[in-house]
Amino acid sequence: MENIQAMDINMSIFNEIYSKVIGALEKDLPEWLTYHNAAHTQYVLEQAEKIAVQENISGRNLLLVKIAALYHDAGFLIDHENHEELGCDLASRELLGTQLTRAEIDTVCGMIQATNIPQKPTNILEKIVADADLEYLGTENFKKFGDNLYREMLHFNPKLSPKEWDNIQIDFLSRHSYHTNFCRKNREPMKQLNLNSVKERYLVWPNK
């Protein structure tokens, strides 16, 4: 009975936070954010929960993972620079009005900060959210999401060519490492295939 009650409380807390955060992202983010938008946050949330379950995370810790996934890019509501730190500040303010403790809020902030590039997660919860954020690198969604990110980057650098973008992707994929056992086993092989595909395409770009 106590476990069921705890699950109900966690679900109630999450549903309230979900509505608030996703509602703000859908309403207030600029249209040029073709990658860092509400749809991306919802995708990361789904992957975070999936990875967490595979890593045997449950109960209150699973709730915190899901909340961190919701807030991991919420800083874009304020500014695109230092958005992880801004997201942490926003989460800290808004979560004080919930049933989360100060220690739990700090744990959420740690997970948000763990998505900062280069990623340096320090515990399993941070590893889960960090991997969820870049899970797409090792999936068939790689090109679609990568194209969305390229269009977003053109907002800041309209002269960024497709060849230059491929070079950026090659460098990023080559440096990236997954942190959880689940992603190392189930996403790393496809990530290497995606990397090889970009390398092959890069080689046939005109030398301009």
N, C-alpha and C positions, 0 to 999 in steps of 0.2 A: 504493500500500500504506500509506503514512504517513497519507494522508487517511482511509482506512478505519479505521485504528487509532485516529486522533484521534476519529472519530465514535463508535467503540465506547466509548472512555474517557468522552466527554461523555455518552453515553447511560447508562452505568453510574453516573456521578455524579448525573445528573438523577433516575434511577429511585429511588436511595437517598433523595435529598432529598424527592422527591414522596411516597413512602410515609410518611416521617416527618412531614412538614408536614400533609398531608391527613388522615392518621390522627389527629393531635392536634386538628385543627379539627373533625373528625367526632365525636370523643370528648369534648372538653373545652369547646367553646363552649356558652353557655347557649341554651336553646330560644327565648328572646325575640329572638335575633338572626335575624330572618326574612329579612334582606337580606345582612348581612355574615357569611355562613356558608361552609361548605365548597363548596356548589354555586356560589356567587358566585365564589369563588377559582378553581374549575375552569373556569368560563365565561371569566373574565379571562385565565386561562392560554391557553385556546384562541384567544381574540382576539389576545392578544399575539403568539403564534406566527404567526398569519395576517398580522397587520399587519407584523411583522418581515420575513417573507418578501417581502411586497409592497414593502417599503422596502429590499430587497436586503441584509438582514442575515443572516449565516450563521455556521457554525462556532462558535467560542468565544463570540462576542458573542451569538449566538442562545441559547446555553446560559445566559448570564448574564441575558438578558431573561426566559427561562422561570423561572429561579430567583427573580428579583425578583417576578414575577407570583405565584409561590407564597407568598412571604413578605409581599406588600404589605399584607395585612390580618391577618397573624399576631399583630400587637400586641394584637388583641382577646382573645387568650388571657390577657392580663395585665390590660388595662383598655381601656375604649372611648375614654377621653380620651388625646390624644397617641399614638394607636395607631401612626402612621407611625414616630415616633421609637422607640417600644417594639418595633416590628417590626424596625427596623434593628438595635437592640441584640440582639434575639433571633437574628436572622440572623447577626450578627457572631460571636456566641458559637458557634452551631451549625456554621457554615461553616468555622470554624478547623480542624475535624476532618476536612475534606474535602481534595481536591486543588486547591482554589482558592487563589490567591495573595492576599496582603493587599490589593493593588491591585484585584484582581477583586472582592473582598468590598466594598471601598469603592465600586466601580462599582455593585454590587447595591444598596447602601444609598442611593446617589444616586437610583436608579430608584424605590425605595420612597418616599423623601421627595418625589419628583416627583408622587406621587398626592395629596399634601396639598392641600386646597382653601384659597385659590385656587391652581391648578396653575401652577408656574413651571419647567417643564423646561428644561435648559440644553444638552442634546445629543440626538442622534437616538435613543439608547437610552432616555433618560428620556422623550422625547416618545412613544415607542411604548407604554411601560407606562402612562403617564398617559392616553393615548387608549384603551387597552384597558380601563382601569378604568371609563370613562364611555362606551364604545362604544355601549352599549345605548340611549343617548339618541337616537340616530339610526337606530333599528331598530323592527321591529314588536313587540319585547320591551318597549318603553318602558312601557306601562301595567302589564304583569304585574310587572316589576321595581319600578316605582314604587309599586305597591300593597304589595309586600313591604317596601319602605323605609318607607312610611307606617305600616304595622303595627308596625315596629320603633320608630319615633319615638313612637308612642303609649305605649310602655313608659316613656318619660321624661316625656312630656306627654300624659296621658290626655284632656285637654280639647282637644287639637288637632283642629279640625273639618276635614272634607273640603274646605270652601271655603278655609280657611286653608292647608291643604296645597297646594291648587292655586295659591294665590298664591305660596307658596314655590317651587313648580316653575316658574312663569312667570318669576320673578326669576332663578332659577338657569339655566334654559335661555337666557334673554336675555343673560346674562353669559358663558356658556360658549363657548369656542372650541376646536376641534380643532387639533392641532399637526402631525400627519403629513399628507403629501400624500394618502395613501390615504383617511384618514377625512374630510379636507376634501372630497374628490371623491365618496366613496361613502356617507358618513354624514350630512354636513351637510344635504343636501336633505331627507331624512326627518326630521331633527331639527327643521327649520323647520315641517314639517307637524305634527309632534307638539306643538310649541309652539302653533301655531294652534288645534289641537284642544283643548288645555287652556284657552286664552284663551276659546274659544267656550263651553266648559262653565262657566267661571268667571262669565261674564256672566249665566247663567241661575240661578245660586245665589240663594236668598232673601237679602235684605239683613239678616242677623242677625250 
